[in-house]
């Protein structure tokens, strides 16, 4: 008799689990899809921010160009061209 009760309990638990899964599966899948979409949007936003930082000019360099501060050029000396003699 205990064996039959155990089998019935196992079958009952199986069908209850199957029923509960049918009820909660759409909710769980919707949650998973929204989480994946959110992570994808975060990655895209981070990539866009990184791209914008790379494409916009450096502010220090921009200020130097705007102020047009000439750089000093050092005079090293004359250039001498040597020729080989055979």
Residue pairs with C-beta under 8 A, 6 or more apart in sequence:
none
